[in-house]
């Protein structure tokens, strides 16, 4: 059975996810650790719980989700996994950082591309990759059917949706992604978003003001 640890990092209050199993293997999704104390926090959690990171994944590559890519990749010798349409966003992230006075060193190692329908395995557990473009062209969500949860990135939030006024954002496309890809999931599925508190598919279908 998978367990989920949420760590909220950087000035944008981004949710970094550590998903781990009973065999002490872990995947790190969207490491947003920017400051040294944040990097220490993620390392300490992994060490204190005896976890070995085996996968590094981005739901998408806006700067607040990729600050810690290079640090995690180098420390744990991991390649970065992402959708192929996010490579250009990854390359643009440092320039975005300078615009917001948040300079950082970008990841520049091996890229492993994830496609819609791919299965991301962690031991005997698995997550289904779902392509949910709109906030960003290659945005991915990761669905665990067996435990009824999804890591939604910045596609869907509690009572909100991802911004679409950023480069390559598309409002209509995001709404379609949510309605066709996420709202077709069972109502009791817990949604772990890129920012803010968790929610459920059923709650958002009924109350989300952007989708009513």
BAFI-3210 file (N, C-alpha, C; in Angstrom, 3 decimals, decimal comma, padded with zeros to 6 digits):
// residues 212
n [1|2|3|4|5|6|7|8|9|10|11|12|13|14|15|16|17|18|19|20|21|22|23|24|25|26|27|28|29|30|31|32|33|34|35|36|37|38|39|40|41|42|43|44|45|46|47|48|49|50|51|52|53|54|55|56|57|58|59|60|61|62|63|64|65|66|67|68|69|70|71|72|73|74|75|76|77|78|79|80|81|82|83|84|85|86|87|88|89|90|91|92|93|94|95|96|97|98|99|100|101|102|103|104|105|106|107|108|109|110|111|112|113|114|115|116|117|118|119|120|121|122|123|124|125|126|127|128|129|130|131|132|133|134|135|136|137|138|139|140|141|142|143|144|145|146|147|148|149|150|151|152|153|154|155|156|157|158|159|160|161|162|163|164|165|166|167|168|169|170|171|172|173|174|175|176|177|178|179|180|181|182|183|184|185|186|187|188|189|190|191|192|193|194|195|196|197|198|199|200|201|202|203|204|205|206|207|208|209|210|211|212]
n.u [000,837|000,452|001,821|001,465|003,292|003,136|004,869|005,227|006,586|008,801|008,402|005,981|004,383|004,177|003,104|004,988|005,317|005,934|005,770|005,450|006,221|005,660|008,022|009,869|010,571|010,574|008,909|009,476|007,568|007,408|009,551|009,722|011,533|013,344|014,878|017,715|017,003|014,641|015,478|016,936|014,836|013,375|015,298|015,787|013,293|013,181|015,436|014,899|012,756|013,767|013,743|014,244|014,715|013,493|012,372|012,000|009,788|007,989|004,915|004,367|006,281|006,531|008,257|008,056|007,619|009,859|012,159|013,736|014,647|017,282|018,832|017,662|017,945|020,743|021,581|020,366|020,860|019,099|017,207|015,117|011,617|008,995|006,364|006,756|006,044|006,628|009,285|010,223|009,123|010,516|013,077|012,705|012,344|014,483|014,767|012,275|012,501|014,383|012,871|011,133|012,796|013,957|016,385|017,836|019,550|019,105|017,838|019,682|020,037|019,467|016,394|013,347|010,578|007,114|004,062|000,544|-001,441|000,623|002,036|003,148|005,294|005,771|007,313|004,980|002,839|000,980|000,666|-001,446|-000,707|-002,123|-002,879|-003,359|-003,726|-003,610|-003,297|-000,616|001,158|002,047|001,002|000,584|-001,362|-001,513|-002,905|-004,097|-005,861|-006,462|-006,211|-007,713|-006,870|-005,525|-002,805|-002,830|-001,315|-001,179|-003,675|-006,284|-007,738|-008,759|-011,840|-011,055|-009,107|-006,181|-004,037|-004,414|-003,316|-000,654|002,344|001,571|-000,721|-004,172|-007,402|-009,952|-009,083|-008,058|-010,410|-011,774|-010,004|-010,256|-012,991|-013,272|-011,195|-010,663|-013,080|-014,469|-013,632|-014,190|-016,365|-015,373|-012,653|-009,666|-008,165|-004,994|-003,487|-001,349|-001,058|-002,341|-005,102|-006,122|-008,780|-011,854|-012,960|-015,738|-016,627|-015,577|-016,857|-019,399|-019,214|-017,167|-016,510|-015,607|-016,406|-019,035]
n.v [-001,205|002,215|005,161|008,669|011,597|015,009|017,904|021,318|023,829|026,607|030,125|030,176|028,354|025,560|022,191|019,452|016,022|012,989|009,715|006,540|003,043|-000,116|-001,434|000,471|001,989|004,969|007,541|010,773|013,509|016,432|018,162|020,914|022,195|024,946|026,663|026,137|025,010|023,762|021,818|020,329|019,443|017,662|015,708|014,854|013,752|011,542|010,102|009,684|007,996|005,830|005,647|004,946|006,807|006,149|007,093|010,136|012,629|014,953|016,647|018,789|021,524|024,166|026,779|026,663|024,038|022,694|023,511|021,924|019,811|019,346|019,111|016,848|014,897|014,701|014,026|011,561|010,133|010,018|009,932|012,359|012,203|012,986|014,505|014,635|017,048|018,917|019,516|021,872|023,772|023,169|023,962|026,691|027,449|028,531|031,178|032,195|032,080|034,101|036,323|036,435|036,937|034,629|032,930|029,886|026,711|024,736|021,441|019,260|016,748|013,311|012,658|011,022|010,152|010,346|008,991|009,400|007,005|005,395|003,208|003,878|002,398|001,352|-000,808|-003,302|-001,665|000,747|003,628|005,354|007,218|010,228|012,433|015,814|018,447|022,079|023,865|023,671|022,495|019,789|018,730|016,357|013,960|011,632|008,622|006,471|003,755|001,622|002,641|004,856|007,613|010,648|012,394|015,567|017,625|020,938|021,060|020,697|022,122|022,542|023,905|025,357|025,908|025,336|028,072|029,722|031,774|031,862|031,353|029,266|028,312|027,234|027,900|026,729|024,220|023,206|023,049|021,102|018,966|018,470|017,837|015,618|013,853|013,825|014,222|011,973|010,020|008,014|009,390|009,359|009,611|010,867|014,013|015,191|018,138|020,508|022,791|024,044|022,585|019,082|017,520|016,159|014,269|014,125|016,292|018,491|018,252|018,953|021,459|023,137|026,342|027,002|025,043|024,492]
n.w [000,000|-000,793|000,675|001,333|001,502|002,063|001,316|001,703|-000,192|-001,046|-002,116|-003,495|-002,360|-003,053|-003,465|-002,767|-003,431|-001,792|-002,452|-001,149|-000,492|001,266|001,074|001,335|-000,846|-002,812|-004,670|-005,940|-006,536|-008,314|-007,007|-005,188|-003,615|-002,679|-000,960|001,240|003,720|003,041|001,279|003,092|004,663|003,038|002,557|005,172|005,858|004,125|004,988|007,752|007,601|006,381|003,574|000,111|-002,672|-005,902|-008,195|-009,991|-010,740|-012,775|-012,756|-014,335|-015,756|-014,717|-012,971|-010,118|-009,548|-010,256|-009,022|-007,294|-008,843|-009,925|-007,601|-006,259|-008,260|-008,552|-005,968|-005,477|-007,733|-010,028|-013,061|-014,766|-015,093|-017,281|-019,271|-022,812|-023,992|-022,114|-022,067|-023,297|-021,577|-019,262|-020,023|-020,157|-017,569|-015,821|-016,812|-016,205|-013,465|-012,957|-013,645|-011,523|-009,462|-008,428|-008,789|-010,015|-010,372|-013,154|-013,927|-016,024|-017,008|-018,021|-019,703|-019,285|-021,025|-020,322|-021,350|-022,069|-020,464|-019,684|-017,223|-014,060|-011,980|-008,607|-006,902|-006,318|-006,588|-008,536|-010,667|-012,883|-015,721|-016,748|-019,293|-018,988|-020,425|-020,631|-018,404|-018,712|-021,591|-021,470|-019,141|-016,558|-014,739|-012,013|-011,357|-008,887|-008,938|-007,234|-004,644|-004,753|-005,323|-006,732|-008,090|-009,033|-010,096|-011,337|-012,469|-011,329|-008,473|-005,011|-005,116|-007,350|-010,407|-012,468|-013,441|-016,589|-017,934|-018,324|-020,383|-023,129|-021,933|-021,911|-021,625|-022,338|-023,141|-020,731|-019,150|-020,624|-020,302|-017,562|-017,335|-019,078|-018,449|-015,676|-014,205|-014,890|-013,261|-010,251|-007,705|-005,124|-005,238|-003,991|-004,412|-004,820|-004,978|-006,781|-005,309|-002,237|-000,237|-000,067|-001,979|-003,310|-006,178|-006,421|-004,815|-006,236|-008,706|-007,977|-006,700|-007,666|-008,835|-011,366|-013,034|-012,901]
ca.u [000,000|001,210|001,604|001,729|003,764|003,058|005,750|004,912|007,863|009,115|007,492|004,699|003,663|003,941|003,067|005,870|004,789|006,746|004,904|006,337|005,558|006,095|009,401|010,685|010,899|009,829|008,988|009,347|006,839|007,475|010,335|009,745|012,438|014,170|015,833|018,505|016,253|013,643|016,208|017,230|013,596|013,023|016,320|015,566|012,125|013,564|016,382|014,253|011,811|014,485|013,242|015,168|014,058|013,785|011,829|011,821|008,750|007,315|003,592|004,602|007,594|006,613|009,444|007,844|007,568|011,120|013,304|014,577|014,971|018,730|019,295|017,205|018,535|022,162|021,774|019,893|021,244|017,838|016,811|013,835|010,519|008,030|005,769|007,665|005,654|007,094|010,723|010,436|008,810|011,650|014,192|012,369|012,151|015,434|014,453|011,122|013,013|015,010|011,796|010,518|013,899|014,166|017,343|018,156|020,236|018,140|018,221|020,131|020,419|018,647|014,942|012,546|009,266|005,915|002,939|-000,774|-001,689|001,767|001,938|004,306|005,306|006,582|007,114|003,767|001,832|001,092|-000,080|-001,750|-000,435|-003,223|-002,484|-004,390|-003,192|-004,414|-002,443|000,648|000,876|002,321|000,606|000,194|-001,894|-001,160|-004,086|-004,015|-007,225|-006,606|-006,345|-008,641|-006,330|-004,856|-001,932|-003,382|-000,507|-001,905|-004,887|-007,486|-007,527|-009,947|-012,645|-010,371|-008,386|-004,894|-003,986|-004,227|-002,804|000,783|002,674|001,066|-001,942|-005,359|-008,501|-010,933|-008,439|-007,992|-011,751|-012,054|-009,180|-010,846|-014,297|-013,178|-010,168|-010,694|-014,440|-014,974|-013,171|-015,182|-016,550|-014,633|-011,212|-009,034|-007,324|-003,851|-003,175|-000,035|-001,114|-003,538|-005,521|-006,682|-010,220|-012,304|-013,589|-017,160|-016,823|-015,290|-017,914|-020,609|-019,057|-016,112|-017,210|-015,128|-016,864|-020,460]
ca.v [000,000|003,457|006,267|009,955|012,704|016,309|018,948|022,564|024,516|027,804|031,261|029,978|027,353|024,410|020,895|018,377|014,740|011,785|008,544|005,437|001,769|-000,866|-001,860|001,667|002,671|006,225|008,419|012,185|014,202|017,904|018,686|022,374|022,712|026,045|027,095|025,040|024,323|022,918|020,644|019,538|018,832|016,498|014,686|014,325|012,871|010,290|009,387|009,285|006,914|004,747|005,551|005,044|007,340|005,394|007,810|011,592|012,897|016,250|016,711|019,795|022,107|025,550|026,864|026,304|022,577|022,093|024,086|020,912|018,695|019,110|018,657|015,476|014,021|014,485|013,371|010,179|009,529|009,706|010,716|013,045|011,687|014,046|014,417|015,216|018,427|019,797|019,772|023,297|024,504|022,935|024,793|028,099|027,697|029,465|032,550|032,570|032,299|035,419|037,311|036,491|037,060|033,307|032,218|028,520|025,878|023,825|020,072|019,147|015,361|012,440|012,794|009,858|010,719|009,624|009,222|009,057|005,570|004,684|002,794|004,213|001,361|001,440|-002,162|-003,906|-000,621|001,422|004,838|005,551|008,577|010,831|013,719|016,815|019,739|023,292|024,708|023,552|021,547|018,405|018,444|014,987|013,567|010,243|008,047|005,157|003,226|000,720|003,404|005,965|008,968|011,162|013,563|016,303|018,756|022,216|021,023|020,857|022,472|022,713|025,056|026,169|025,221|025,944|029,285|029,506|033,014|031,704|030,910|027,961|027,938|027,228|027,749|025,743|022,905|022,749|022,638|019,824|017,948|018,145|017,187|014,352|012,969|013,741|014,093|010,642|009,136|007,887|010,581|009,293|009,730|012,017|014,800|015,870|019,181|021,132|023,859|024,028|021,350|018,016|017,579|014,931|014,454|014,384|017,661|019,466|018,167|019,606|022,804|023,962|027,403|027,101|023,888|024,259]
ca.w [000,000|-000,903|001,595|000,698|002,337|001,377|001,839|000,999|-000,347|-001,841|-001,901|-004,165|-001,558|-003,932|-002,798|-003,224|-002,960|-001,669|-002,401|-000,794|-000,234|002,443|000,830|001,571|-002,089|-002,890|-005,836|-005,585|-007,590|-008,274|-005,885|-005,242|-002,584|-003,196|000,057|001,803|004,783|002,392|000,807|004,289|005,148|002,221|002,809|006,516|005,852|003,473|005,856|009,003|007,320|005,712|002,212|-001,019|-003,864|-007,126|-009,349|-009,916|-011,733|-012,821|-013,380|-015,365|-015,496|-014,252|-012,122|-008,715|-009,445|-010,723|-008,311|-006,668|-009,747|-010,014|-006,291|-006,018|-009,275|-008,284|-004,670|-005,487|-009,022|-010,698|-014,232|-014,630|-015,909|-017,582|-020,606|-023,805|-024,293|-021,041|-022,171|-023,584|-020,354|-018,364|-020,482|-019,917|-016,134|-015,208|-017,210|-015,387|-012,126|-012,900|-013,682|-010,189|-008,516|-007,834|-009,648|-009,598|-011,354|-013,747|-014,254|-017,418|-017,246|-018,862|-019,630|-019,650|-021,328|-019,921|-022,245|-021,537|-020,393|-019,104|-015,835|-013,240|-010,945|-007,400|-006,433|-006,876|-006,739|-009,820|-010,960|-014,297|-016,201|-017,496|-019,882|-018,705|-020,875|-020,458|-017,562|-019,417|-022,683|-021,134|-017,755|-016,258|-013,434|-011,741|-010,708|-008,255|-008,876|-006,100|-003,406|-005,028|-005,219|-007,921|-007,982|-010,177|-010,542|-011,265|-013,289|-010,522|-007,073|-004,189|-005,535|-008,362|-011,468|-012,747|-014,256|-018,030|-018,506|-018,495|-021,728|-023,582|-021,246|-022,758|-020,673|-022,809|-023,125|-019,350|-018,738|-021,281|-019,657|-016,261|-017,510|-019,797|-017,921|-014,217|-013,680|-015,205|-012,199|-009,174|-006,883|-003,856|-005,476|-003,350|-005,318|-004,215|-005,956|-006,738|-004,311|-001,416|000,424|-000,889|-002,196|-003,959|-007,483|-006,219|-004,324|-007,291|-009,713|-007,470|-006,154|-008,256|-009,568|-012,740|-013,803|-012,647]
c.u [000,870|000,829|002,051|002,164|003,745|003,988|005,494|006,131|007,753|008,074|006,117|003,850|003,198|003,985|003,980|005,365|005,864|005,777|005,790|005,544|006,153|007,521|010,384|011,230|010,022|009,959|008,737|008,719|006,879|008,257|010,491|010,683|013,403|015,256|016,550|017,745|015,169|014,293|016,547|015,986|013,238|014,025|016,106|014,367|012,474|014,464|015,703|013,300|012,450|014,096|014,355|014,418|014,481|013,227|011,669|010,915|008,268|005,927|003,615|005,822|007,597|007,619|009,218|007,778|008,902|012,358|014,269|014,982|016,457|019,268|018,923|017,864|019,983|022,380|021,430|020,126|020,015|017,674|015,444|012,818|009,458|007,402|006,675|007,330|006,047|008,582|011,011|010,136|009,938|012,816|013,956|012,348|013,174|015,169|013,248|011,560|013,632|013,955|011,170|011,562|014,109|015,121|017,608|018,878|019,287|018,714|018,618|020,537|019,463|017,161|014,288|011,116|008,135|004,796|001,625|-000,957|-000,531|001,473|003,237|004,296|006,220|006,385|005,902|002,642|002,040|000,198|-000,276|-001,494|-001,588|-002,776|-003,623|-003,896|-004,166|-003,689|-001,054|000,464|001,049|001,952|000,119|-000,451|-001,608|-002,207|-003,799|-005,437|-007,449|-006,822|-007,148|-008,048|-005,674|-003,991|-002,227|-002,474|-001,289|-003,136|-006,114|-007,109|-008,852|-010,638|-011,975|-009,751|-007,051|-005,006|-003,814|-003,750|-001,280|001,082|002,227|-000,143|-003,141|-006,565|-009,493|-010,352|-008,364|-009,364|-012,118|-011,260|-009,797|-012,141|-014,156|-012,214|-010,278|-012,104|-015,109|-014,493|-014,237|-015,199|-015,699|-013,122|-010,685|-008,087|-006,245|-003,306|-001,771|000,071|-002,390|-003,911|-006,017|-008,192|-010,664|-012,926|-015,061|-017,447|-016,630|-016,335|-019,148|-020,413|-018,018|-016,741|-016,771|-015,743|-018,337|-021,293]
c.v [001,252|004,429|007,555|010,965|013,973|017,285|020,211|023,473|025,803|028,910|031,097|028,927|026,180|023,121|019,890|017,075|013,666|010,628|007,330|004,191|001,073|-001,383|-000,698|002,277|003,919|006,861|009,838|012,896|015,702|018,444|020,206|023,001|023,737|026,443|025,884|024,282|023,417|021,656|019,731|018,799|017,580|015,365|014,037|013,392|011,523|009,450|008,849|008,112|005,757|004,550|005,705|005,597|006,572|006,065|009,294|011,996|014,343|016,091|017,709|020,586|023,611|025,618|026,399|024,795|021,914|022,614|023,014|019,752|018,342|018,544|017,192|014,513|013,694|013,723|011,886|009,469|009,077|010,531|011,342|012,461|012,781|013,770|015,146|016,672|019,402|020,120|021,246|024,153|024,358|023,844|026,277|028,465|028,647|030,926|033,064|032,861|033,673|036,525|037,510|036,597|035,770|032,510|030,813|027,792|024,800|022,424|019,993|017,718|014,622|012,693|011,486|010,343|009,764|009,988|008,853|007,538|004,761|004,319|003,112|003,258|001,732|000,115|-002,771|-002,896|000,122|002,659|004,927|007,002|009,056|012,201|014,719|018,206|020,877|024,293|024,794|022,432|020,075|018,039|017,006|014,903|012,080|009,631|006,658|004,640|002,421|001,461|004,688|007,330|009,348|012,358|014,408|017,395|020,045|022,236|021,384|021,109|022,423|024,016|025,913|025,267|025,937|027,201|028,925|030,779|032,988|031,236|029,476|027,473|028,038|026,892|026,674|024,332|022,348|022,286|021,292|018,693|017,502|017,366|015,783|013,356|012,767|013,507|012,782|009,602|009,039|009,098|010,565|009,395|011,013|012,690|015,516|016,860|019,748|022,271|023,663|022,658|020,302|018,193|016,230|015,261|014,811|015,794|018,661|019,431|018,940|021,088|023,686|025,045|027,527|026,019|023,594|024,624]
c.w [000,000|000,211|000,917|001,752|001,508|002,089|001,021|001,014|-001,157|-001,660|-002,543|-003,436|-002,430|-003,125|-003,493|-002,622|-002,925|-001,495|-002,153|-000,408|000,987|002,302|000,944|000,284|-002,202|-004,266|-005,349|-006,771|-007,337|-007,073|-005,991|-004,227|-003,190|-002,206|000,658|002,890|004,214|001,834|001,974|004,777|004,353|002,433|004,177|006,563|005,235|004,373|007,101|008,806|006,549|004,267|001,185|-002,226|-005,120|-008,376|-009,005|-011,068|-011,630|-013,425|-014,529|-014,911|-015,283|-013,109|-010,699|-008,477|-009,790|-009,991|-007,811|-007,563|-009,724|-008,697|-006,047|-007,001|-008,959|-006,979|-004,726|-006,821|-009,810|-011,967|-013,995|-015,605|-016,055|-018,931|-021,601|-024,131|-023,195|-021,141|-022,429|-022,359|-019,337|-018,737|-020,211|-018,430|-015,516|-015,568|-016,425|-013,957|-011,961|-012,905|-012,308|-009,079|-007,723|-008,723|-009,117|-010,726|-011,852|-013,918|-015,721|-017,773|-018,164|-018,621|-020,062|-019,826|-020,945|-020,888|-021,550|-021,563|-019,854|-017,650|-015,118|-012,046|-009,788|-006,686|-007,105|-007,052|-008,058|-009,888|-012,466|-014,670|-017,077|-017,986|-019,710|-019,118|-020,633|-019,589|-018,186|-020,442|-022,306|-019,715|-017,610|-014,879|-013,263|-010,813|-010,158|-008,052|-007,607|-004,780|-003,579|-004,717|-006,528|-007,541|-009,217|-010,723|-010,367|-012,166|-012,457|-009,067|-006,318|-004,579|-006,608|-009,433|-011,685|-013,589|-015,728|-018,726|-018,636|-019,908|-021,988|-022,792|-022,175|-021,878|-021,100|-022,779|-021,706|-018,861|-019,353|-020,640|-018,338|-016,438|-018,102|-019,159|-016,404|-013,674|-014,067|-014,190|-011,103|-008,249|-005,619|-004,027|-004,824|-004,324|-004,514|-005,253|-005,784|-005,752|-003,496|-000,879|-000,561|-001,002|-002,766|-005,317|-007,316|-005,753|-005,455|-008,401|-009,271|-007,171|-006,838|-009,140|-011,022|-013,644|-013,590|-013,870]
res [x|x|x|x|x|x|x|x|x|x|x|x|x|x|x|x|x|x|x|x|x|x|x|x|x|x|x|x|x|x|x|x|x|x|x|x|x|x|x|x|x|x|x|x|x|x|x|x|x|x|x|x|x|x|x|x|x|x|x|x|x|x|x|x|x|x|x|x|x|x|x|x|x|x|x|x|x|x|x|x|x|x|x|x|x|x|x|x|x|x|x|x|x|x|x|x|x|x|x|x|x|x|x|x|x|x|x|x|x|x|x|x|x|x|x|x|x|x|x|x|x|x|x|x|x|x|x|x|x|x|x|x|x|x|x|x|x|x|x|x|x|x|x|x|x|x|x|x|x|x|x|x|x|x|x|x|x|x|x|x|x|x|x|x|x|x|x|x|x|x|x|x|x|x|x|x|x|x|x|x|x|x|x|x|x|x|x|x|x|x|x|x|x|x|x|x|x|x|x|x|x|x|x|x|x|x|x|x|x|x|x|x]
***
